[in-house]
């Protein structure tokens, strides 16, 4: 299961909604459940309803979720992120617009003082002290995730959030060691990956989600993603989760069934494992992506929101034996 924000936390704490939501997908047969984007700092939240791991106080609630996922036979993963200039927004159900500083909002940080959408408050430019704090935040959050019982960690460097903002020339116009050249724009992500790997055990998978393209001329490109892949592998990543977009509010994205799978194919050819995402909604579709060696892993998001028992149903369609929860055996056909 791809990380899918629930916007249901308060002060970053997991609650009963998260326990039931993720537990249901585990009961439905999902092999790996990656818990939603979890902020490494309070100001890194997209909304006030985001999950957090910036404090040890967050560990017990997330441990409850991770333990329950794994009691039901799934593997518990978690995505660690910082929203950068796309932080400080209202909940989607309340419009999702940037929050005013006098109405629950906070100052955002980014590589450059360029707002995501016209009319928004420009972010504060992150200086080296801020960047060191962010790197440490990822490292410390990964340590807490391990204590909470998670077995897979994913670094969020996609969808226009902070680490992706540094990658893209459209959001990063710095002239220091974190801007300009490809080497400089990728520096922060590689430092974060190395920091997380330094505390994340070698035997446990470390994933990195990237936006393989900005879908906009002059932005982050598929060729740059292919160049980045072996560098991430050297920094300690085991698999790249290949998404796209999110950096430009007006980008025209040709969405359709499996439209992002070619990015996974491209990344896989560089020698690192690759995950495919994006409008994958049918069992046979997912099976073909893996059996045809187009990706090593398929991550499903919206379909699992619509149908938490999709994996059990998919196994039936593909004539594959899978274990059902004993409580549901009467419904197995």
C-alpha positions in Angstrom: 0.0 0.0 0.0 1.3 3.4 -1.0 1.4 6.1 1.7 -2.0 7.8 1.6 -2.4 10.8 4.0 -5.4 10.5 6.3 -5.2 14.1 7.8 -6.7 12.6 11.0 -3.9 13.1 13.5 -3.8 15.8 16.2 -0.4 17.2 17.1 1.1 14.4 15.1 -0.3 11.6 17.2 -1.8 8.4 15.7 -5.3 7.5 17.0 -8.0 4.9 16.6 -8.7 6.0 13.0 -5.2 5.0 12.0 -5.4 1.7 13.9 -8.7 0.7 12.2 -7.7 2.1 8.8 -4.4 0.3 8.5 -5.6 -2.8 10.3 -8.4 -3.2 7.8 -5.9 -3.2 4.9 -3.7 -5.7 6.7 -6.8 -8.0 7.2 -7.5 -7.5 3.5 -4.3 -9.2 2.6 -1.9 -6.3 1.7 1.6 -7.5 1.9 3.4 -4.2 2.8 1.5 -1.2 4.3 3.5 2.0 4.2 1.9 4.4 6.7 1.2 7.9 5.5 3.7 10.8 5.2 4.9 11.3 8.8 6.6 14.7 9.5 10.1 14.8 10.9 9.4 18.3 12.3 6.1 20.1 13.2 6.7 22.7 10.5 7.2 19.9 8.0 3.5 18.9 8.1 1.3 19.5 5.1 -1.6 20.1 7.4 -2.3 20.2 11.2 -3.8 16.7 10.7 -0.5 15.1 9.6 1.2 12.3 11.5 4.4 13.1 13.2 7.6 11.5 14.6 9.5 14.5 15.9 9.1 13.4 19.5 9.5 10.2 21.5 5.9 10.8 22.6 4.7 9.8 19.2 6.2 6.3 19.5 3.5 4.5 21.5 0.7 5.4 19.2 2.6 4.3 16.1 3.8 1.2 17.8 0.2 0.2 18.4 -0.5 0.6 14.7 2.7 -1.2 13.5 2.1 -4.1 15.9 -1.5 -4.5 14.8 -0.5 -4.5 11.1 2.1 -7.2 11.7 -0.2 -9.3 13.9 -2.5 -9.6 10.9 0.4 -10.9 8.7 1.4 -7.7 6.8 4.7 -5.8 7.0 4.6 -2.3 8.6 6.4 0.5 6.8 6.4 4.2 7.3 7.1 7.2 5.1 9.2 10.0 6.6 8.8 13.5 5.1 9.0 17.3 5.2 6.5 19.3 3.2 8.7 22.3 2.6 6.9 25.1 0.9 3.7 23.0 0.6 3.3 22.9 4.4 0.9 24.9 6.5 -2.2 24.1 4.6 -5.8 23.5 5.7 -7.2 20.0 5.7 -8.5 18.9 2.3 -12.0 18.8 3.6 -11.6 22.5 4.6 -10.3 23.6 1.2 -6.7 22.7 1.4 -5.5 26.3 1.0 -2.4 27.7 2.7 -3.2 28.7 6.3 -2.8 32.3 7.3 -0.2 32.9 10.1 -3.0 34.3 12.2 -5.3 31.3 11.6 -3.2 28.3 12.6 -0.6 28.6 9.9 3.2 28.7 10.3 6.3 29.8 8.3 7.4 27.3 5.7 10.9 26.6 4.5 12.2 25.8 1.1 15.4 25.9 -1.0 14.3 29.3 -2.5 11.7 32.0 -1.7 9.3 30.8 -4.4 5.8 30.0 -3.4 4.1 26.9 -4.8 1.0 28.7 -6.1 0.5 32.4 -7.0 -0.6 34.5 -4.1 0.8 32.2 -1.4 3.1 33.4 1.3 6.8 32.9 0.1 8.7 30.3 2.1 11.8 31.2 4.2 15.0 30.2 2.5 16.6 27.3 4.4 20.1 28.1 5.5 22.7 25.5 6.4 21.8 25.5 10.0 18.2 24.7 9.0 19.3 22.0 6.6 21.4 20.3 9.3 18.4 20.3 11.6 16.3 18.7 8.8 18.9 16.0 8.1 19.0 15.3 11.9 15.2 15.3 12.0 15.1 12.5 9.4 17.7 10.5 11.2 16.0 10.9 14.6 12.6 10.1 13.1 14.0 6.9 11.6 15.3 5.9 14.9 11.9 6.4 16.5 10.2 4.5 13.6 12.5 1.5 14.4 11.6 1.7 18.1 7.9 1.8 17.1 8.4 -1.5 15.3 8.3 -0.5 11.6 10.3 -2.9 9.3 10.4 -0.7 6.2 11.2 3.1 6.0 10.6 5.3 3.0 12.0 8.8 2.5 9.6 11.1 0.8 11.4 13.0 -2.0 8.4 13.4 -4.4 5.3 15.4 -5.1 6.8 18.9 -4.6 7.7 18.5 -1.0 11.0 19.7 0.5 13.5 17.1 -0.8 11.9 17.2 -4.3 12.0 21.1 -4.1 15.8 20.9 -3.8 16.0 18.5 -6.8 13.9 20.7 -9.2 15.4 23.7 -10.9 11.9 25.2 -10.9 11.8 25.5 -7.1 15.6 25.6 -6.4 17.5 28.7 -7.7 20.2 28.7 -5.0 23.8 29.6 -5.9 25.4 27.7 -3.0 26.4 24.1 -2.6 22.7 23.1 -2.6 21.7 24.7 -5.9 22.6 25.0 -9.6 24.3 21.8 -10.8 22.8 18.3 -10.7 25.4 17.4 -8.0 24.4 20.3 -5.8 20.6 19.9 -6.2 20.8 16.2 -5.2 23.1 16.8 -2.3 20.4 17.2 0.4 18.5 14.1 -0.6 21.7 12.0 -0.6 22.7 13.4 2.8 19.3 12.6 4.2 19.4 9.0 2.7 22.9 8.5 4.3 21.6 9.8 7.6 18.6 7.5 7.7 20.7 4.5 6.5 23.2 5.2 9.4 20.5 4.3 11.9 18.3 2.0 9.8 19.5 -1.7 10.0 21.0 -3.1 6.8 18.7 -6.0 6.9 15.6 -3.8 6.8 14.6 -2.2 3.5 15.0 1.6 2.9 12.9 3.0 0.1 13.0 6.5 -1.5 10.0 7.9 -3.3 10.8 10.3 -6.1 8.9 12.3 -8.7 10.5 10.9 -11.8 9.5 14.1 -13.8 8.0 17.5 -13.1 6.0 17.2 -16.4 7.2 20.7 -17.1 9.9 22.0 -19.4 13.0 23.1 -17.5 12.1 21.0 -14.5 13.3 17.8 -12.9 13.5 15.2 -15.7 13.5 11.4 -16.2 17.1 11.5 -17.4 18.1 13.2 -14.1 16.1 10.5 -12.2 18.1 7.8 -14.0 21.3 9.6 -13.0 20.1 9.9 -9.4 19.2 6.2 -9.0 22.7 4.8 -8.6 23.7 7.6 -6.3 20.7 6.8 -4.0 21.8 3.1 -4.1 25.3 4.1 -3.0 23.8 6.2 -0.3 22.0 3.2 1.1 18.6 3.0 -0.7 17.3 -0.5 -1.6 14.4 0.5 -3.8 13.1 3.6 -5.6 9.4 4.2 -5.5 8.7 5.9 -8.9 6.0 8.5 -8.8 5.9 11.9 -10.6 4.6 15.5 -10.6 3.6 17.7 -7.7 6.3 20.4 -8.1 4.3 22.7 -10.5 0.7 23.6 -9.7 -0.2 24.0 -13.4 1.6 21.0 -14.8 -0.3 19.0 -17.4 0.0 15.4 -16.4 -1.2 12.7 -18.9 -2.7 10.5 -16.2 -4.1 7.1 -17.2 -4.0 3.5 -16.1 -0.3 2.6 -15.4 0.9 5.9 -16.7 3.9 6.0 -14.4 5.1 2.4 -14.9 7.6 3.4 -17.6 9.5 5.4 -15.0 9.9 2.2 -12.9 11.1 0.4 -16.0 13.7 3.1 -16.6 14.9 3.1 -13.0 15.1 -0.6 -12.8 17.5 -0.6 -15.8 20.0 1.3 -13.7 20.5 -1.6 -11.4 18.4 -0.7 -8.3 15.0 -2.2 -7.4 12.0 -0.1 -8.6 8.4 0.2 -7.5 5.6 1.1 -9.8 2.6 3.3 -8.9 -0.2 5.3 -10.5 -3.7 4.2 -11.4 -3.0 0.5 -10.9 -6.4 -0.8 -10.1 -6.8 -4.4 -11.4 -5.2 -7.7 -10.4 -4.1 -8.7 -13.9 -2.6 -5.3 -14.5 -0.5 -5.5 -11.4 0.5 -9.1 -12.1 1.7 -8.2 -15.6 3.8 -5.3 -14.4 5.8 -7.7 -12.1 5.7 -10.8 -14.3 6.9 -8.9 -17.3 9.8 -7.5 -15.2 8.7 -3.9 -15.6 9.0 -3.3 -11.8 10.0 -5.3 -8.7 7.1 -4.1 -6.6 3.6 -2.6 -7.3 2.3 -0.1 -4.8 -1.4 0.6 -4.8 -3.0 3.7 -3.2 -6.5 4.8 -4.2 -7.8 1.4 -5.0 -7.0 0.3 -1.5 -8.9 3.3 -0.1 -11.9 2.2 -2.2 -11.5 -1.5 -1.4 -9.4 -2.6 1.6 -9.9 -6.3 0.6 -8.5 -5.8 -2.9 -5.5 -8.2 -2.3 -7.8 -11.1 -1.2 -10.0 -10.6 -4.2 -7.0 -10.2 -6.5 -5.6 -13.5 -5.3 -8.9 -15.2 -6.2 -8.9 -13.7 -9.7 -5.3 -14.9 -10.2 -6.0 -18.3 -8.8 -3.3 -17.8 -6.1 -3.6 -19.3 -2.7 -3.5 -16.7 0.1 -4.4 -16.8 3.8 -7.6 -15.2 4.9 -8.2 -14.0 8.5 -9.8 -16.9 10.3 -12.7 -14.6 11.2 -13.5 -14.2 7.5 -13.1 -17.8 6.3 -16.9 -18.2 5.9 -16.8 -15.6 3.2 -14.0 -17.2 1.2 -15.1 -18.7 -2.2 
